[in-house]
Amino acid sequence: MVSPATVRQWTVKGDLKSLTTPGGHRRFLYQDIEQFAKDRNMTLPPMADSSANKRILIVDNDQQLVRFLVNLLETASGKIEIITAHDGFDAGQKVMQFKPQVVLLDLMMPGLSGFEVCRHLRDNPITQHCKIIAMTGYYTTENVDSILKAGADACLPKPIDSETLLNTIELT
């Protein structure tokens, strides 16, 4: 329960070990966090129940792709809850109610684009920790770089490769 700025300072000073992704985001190994907390007599909150359902929000205006993704995810794992949104505005409302752990996000949607949705999710303390996996039929270096800079954890080309998606979501 500390601010991201404080965690950044600990990392920059070398007090807390981290890994940096190609997109410039920091990732922490749980054992490093445990050691950091132990060294400073800090108490960590209990880990989330791994038996709990994973909550996934699919945001895409392509109804056929949404049905495919829902079917794929439900078949791959019985421990998931899925809701869908068909545009960025709908996603904004649903994300606050559903509090997903994973957001599958189309980049090119009418109204609010996936780039804008991603920035909003990362800017909000309630949603900044969810995993964002962008999907696009316009898989260019510029689009991939832009969405990773906006805060996405990954960007996958359409048509979606099922195995790659399941690995990225960590359902395999």
Order of alpha helices (4+ residues) and beta strands (2+ residues): alpha-beta-beta-alpha-beta-alpha-beta-alpha-beta-alpha-beta-alpha-beta-alpha
